Each structure stands twice: as structure tokens, then as C-alpha cells.
Amino acid sequence: MVGRYFSEWLKSYRNYLRMRNYSPRTIESYGQVIKHFAYYVWLRRHNEVTKLVIYGKYFETARLDTDVEIPPVMITDFLSFLASMQTYKPKTFHRIISTLSSFYRFLYTQGAVCTNPLIGIERPRIKQQEVKYLKHNQVLRLIDSIEAPRDRLIVRTIYATGVRVSELCNINIEDIDFEEHTIRIRGKGDKIRIVFLDDDTIGDILRFIGVRIVGPLFVGQQGKNISSRAIQHIFRHYAPAGITPHKIRHSYASELYRRSKNLRVVQENLGHTSIKTTEIYLHTDIEERRQIYQQFFPLSKYDERA
């Protein structure tokens, strides 16, 4: 029987996340947030509050053997404590609250706590920022400007398929169906999806791999798949400032939606679980807006009144 300490329930929660196919990186990130909070709870129960704000070094002596049942005020005090120690962006606070909320939902369903202390905790508002990305012709100019065949094909493949950097790194030649013009992608949570390739990109891949029929599409050190760091380096070398592989993925999503108006297809091609995630990639094309304005807004038309 699992006890009531953070040390015991944190292990169970990690196993729960693994069962749900969360990535090791996500599990580690969630674990760090919960451990930090558990240390804070332990210290609050063994020290004066004022000392915690002044002496962050107290965390070196903190432990996880403290009860997971806490009042809601402990959550707000923890967030205030974090804000007093350093400046966090709203997105960071949002992630911390989401992590703790997930943990306490799990505890509640397991009967470890009587109530979820995160219910009613307001999350910081995140201002919607304009995302910088390249339009279709700009992406093509970027690709054409890259002299190295491998680097040029890397950027083209990201734009042709909309894959994430991690997904691109893990593509093997045997994942590509050259007759169907598709690639079998293993995405987040080991979910499999199919992405599509145009004729020119297929042709470039065939010329690039030569006689190879298996193994990494893009080879890195020691014959293994290329690393994400190597791809980031390619973008720093060739792309305009601020343009990352993710921004090229954004360009793919925006261009596909602009031409198709099919949000569901864009969602599936990107490998998003929720369609709400896909919506952040969308833009209403300025030419489309201009046409709608000229067609429907009365001041933009000839006024026939005598």
C-alpha cells in the first residue's frame, strides 16, 4: 500500500506517465517541478516562512518525506515564493500550475488526497504574440540559397512534411515509401502518422541516398541519426535571424491551411492530439482579407446613391 508522502507518490505518478506514453523528457520535467514543490512543502512544515524567502539555500536540506495533502493556500504561497526568488515568464508559471494540477488530479483519482488544491487557482494570462515565419516564396528562396546538398534537403524536408526536428532526426530510409510518396513518422508518445512528399523532394532524396536502402536518412556522428543540435546549427548558419526549424513547420501549416481551409488535415499532418494546438499556426491571408473587404464592405464599393 502506497503511503502519503511525496517520495512514494512521485514514483507512482512517473509510472503513470510512462503508461500513458509520455516522453522521458516530459516525465523528467514534470518530476522536477513536483520535487521542487515537495521540497517547499517540507520546508514550510519545518521552518519559518520568512526564512524561506530570504534563504533559498534551505532547499539543499529539504526532503520528500512529507504528506501530499495540502491546503490550496500552499499553492499560491509556492507561486509567490517562486516569484520572489526570480523573474518567471507567464508561460513558465502556466507550465508549473499545469504540472501540479496533473499531479493532484492523479492523486485525487487514487484516493491519496481528499480534494484537488489546484481547483480555483487562476493561471496567468499569456499575451498572444505574432509568430515570425516565412511565406512560401521566402522558404523556397532560403532552400535555393543553401549550397550543401544535405543541408538543403534537410530544410526542404521539414517544409515539405511539417515534421518536428526530433522526428526528422529519426527518419530512416526504410520509413520512406518511394512509390506512395510518404514517410512513416514516429511522433510524440510513439504515435505513428503518415506524412506526404512532393515529386521534387522525393527525387532529391533518391539522389541524396544513392545506393543506400536502409539506415538513417540523415547520418550524424558515428553513423547514427543526425542530432537536433546539428540541425539547429544548420539553421543558425543559413536562415534569417529568428527563423528556426519550428518556424518552417509553422510555414508549412500556415500555407497548407491557407490553400486548403482544412484544419483537420493540418492537425493530422502535424501530429497534434488537440485541434486547439493547431489553431495557433493559422493566419488569415492578407489577400483573402482584401478581397472580402472589397467585396462586402460598403465604403470600398461605388456608392450608387444619387
N, C-alpha and C positions, 0 to 999 in steps of 0.2 A: 504493500500500500504506500503510495507516494505521500510524503508529509506536506507541510505547508510552507516550506522555505523556498526562496528564490532558487537556491542551488539545485534543488530537486526538480522544480517545475521548469526551469530553463532547459534542462536536458530533455524533458518530455516535449516541450514546445519545439525544440530543434528537430526532434524525431518527427513531429507532426508536420513541420515544414518540408522535411525530406520526403515524407509520404505524399505530399501534395506537389512534388517535383519542383520546389523552389531551387534556384541555383545556389551552389556553395557560397558564392559571393554575397547573395542576398541574405542567406542564413547567417553568415558571419556579421553582416551589417546590423541585422535585427538583434543578434546576440549582444553586440557591443552596446547598443542603446539600452537594452534591458539590464545588462550588467551595471552600466553607469547609474541607471535609476535605482537599482537594488542597493548599490553602494550608498547612494544618497539616503535611501530609506534607513539603512543600517546606522549611518552616521547621525541622522536625525533622532534616532531612538537611543543614541549613546552619547550625544554631545549637545551643547547649546547651539541654537540656530545661528546666533551672531558669529560664532567661531567658524561655521561653515562658509559663510560669505567672505570672511577675511582670509581664511587659511584653506586654500584649495588642496594643499598638501595632505590634508586629513584623508583624502581618498586613498592614499598609499596604505593606510591601515584598515580600510573598510573590508567587510566580508559579505558573503551572500547568504549566510545562515540567519535570515530574518523573515518574518511572516509576510506572505504576499498580499494578505488582506490589509488594505489601506483606505483611508478616507479620501474623498475627491479633492479636498484642500491640499493633500500631499502632492497631487499632480501639478496644481497651479503654483505651489511653492517651489517645486522642482524646476518648472519652466522659468520662474522668476530668478531662481538661483543661477541657472544657465545664462540668462541674460545679464546677470551681474558679473559673471566671470569673463565673458567676451561677447562680441557682437555676432549674432547669428542672422542669416538671411531668413525671410519668412518661409522659404521653401524648406530650409533645414528644420525649423520648428514644426512645420507641417509633417515632415517625414518622421520626426520624433514622436509626435502625437499619434500618427497613423500606426507606428510600430507598437507603441504601448497599448493602443486601442485593440490591435490584433491580438496581442498577448493576453490582455484581460478578457477578451471575448472567448479565447481558448480556455482560460482558467474558469470562467463562468460556466461554460458548457461541460467542463469536467467536474464541476461542483467544488472547486477549490476556493472560490470566493462567493460571498452572498450576493454581491452586486458588482456591476462594472463601473469603476470610478471615473471612467472616461466619458460616460454619458453626460452630455451637457457642457463638456469642455469645448469652448469655441476655438476654431482654428484660425490662424492669421490669414488675412486676405492677401492673395498673391496678385500683383498687378500683371495684367496681360501685356506682354512686350511684343513688339513687332519682331518677327523672326527673320533674320537675314538669310536669303537663299538666292540661288541663281535661276534665271529663266532658261528655257530650253536652248536657245541660241547661245547663251552665255556658257552653259555647260559644254556644248559642242566645241566652242572656241577654246575652253580650258583643255578639253581632251586633245584637240588638234595641236595645242601648244606643247604637249609633253612628247619629248623625243624618244625616251626609253620605252621600248615595246611593252615590257612587263608593267611598268608604272601606268602607261596609257591604258592598258587593258584593265587594270585594277579599277581605275576611276570610271571607265566605261561600264564595267560590270556592275558596279554599285548603282550607277544611274539607270542601266537597262533593267535591273531587277528590283531595286529598292531594298536590298538586303542590309542588315546591320553589319558593322565591321567584324564582330565576332563570328557572324555567320559566314561572311566572305572568307575569313581565315580558314574555316573548317571545311570549305568545299574541296572535295576530291573529284578527280576526273570521272570516276565511276558513278558519281552522283548526277552527271550530265547525260541527258538523253538527247543525242545529236539529231535524231530523226524527228522527235517531237518538239525540239527547241525548248526544253525545260530543264530545270535544276531542282533536285530534291534537297530541301533545306531543313536542317535541324535547328529549330529556334529555341526561344526561352522555354524552360520547363520541358526540354526534349520533345517539344511538339513538332511534328513533321508537316511541312507545307510544300507546295509546288509553285515555283516562280517561272516566268517565261522569258525567252530571249528572242531578239530580232535576228534576222538573217546576217547582218553585218557583224554583230557581236559573236554569233556562232562561228562565222568564218574567221574572225580574229582569234578566237580560242583555238580552233583547229590548227591554224598556222603557228600559234604560240606553243602548243604542247607537242607538235611534231609527231614522233613515233610513240610517245608515252601513252599508255592506255589505263594506267592505274596510278594512285598516289595523289599527293596534294596538287591542286590546280596551280597554286602559287607557292613555290618552295621557299622556305626560310633557311635558317641555320641548321646544319647537320641533317639536311634532307627532310626536315619536318615542315609542317604547315607554317606559312608566314605568320608573324606575330602582329597583334594590333598596333604595337609600338612602331613597327616598320611602316605600316600603312599611314599612321599619323605623321611620320617623318616625311613620307611622300607628299602629303597634303601641305605640310609646312613649307616644303621646297617649291611646289608648283602653284598652289592655289592662292587666290587673293586672301588678304588678312581676314580672319573670321570665318572663312569657308572650310568646314570640316567634312568628313565623310557623312556625318549625320545630316548636314545641310544639303548634301547631294541626295540623300534619301528623302529629305523634305522636298527637294525639287522634283523628284520622281513622283511623289504622292500628289503634289500640287498640280503637276502637268497632267497626270492621269485623270485626276478628278475634273480638272478644267475642261478636258476634252470629252470625258465620258459622262460626267454628272452621276456616276455610280459609286456612292460612298461605300457600299457593302463590298464591292470588288476591291476597292483600295484597301479597306480594312483587312481583307483576307490576304491580299498580296503582301501587305506589310507584316502580317503575323500578329495583329493586335487582338487581344482577347475581348476588349470592350470597344465598341464603336465610338465612345466618348473620347478615347485616346486618339483616334484617327482624326477627329474634328479639328484638332489643333494644327493639322497640316494644311488645312484648306484655306484658300483665298478666292474671293470673287474677282475674276479677271477684270481689269480696268476697261478693256474694250467692250466686254459684255455689259458693264455698268453704263458705259457711254451710250450704247445702243438702246438700253432700256430707258435711260434718261431722255434721249432724243425722241424715242417712240411714244412715251407716255406722259412726260412732264409738260404741262400746258405752255409754260413760258418758252420752251425750246421749239415750239411749232409756230407756223404762221397764224396769226390771230385773224380769223375770218369775220370778226365783228365789224360792222360798218360804222 
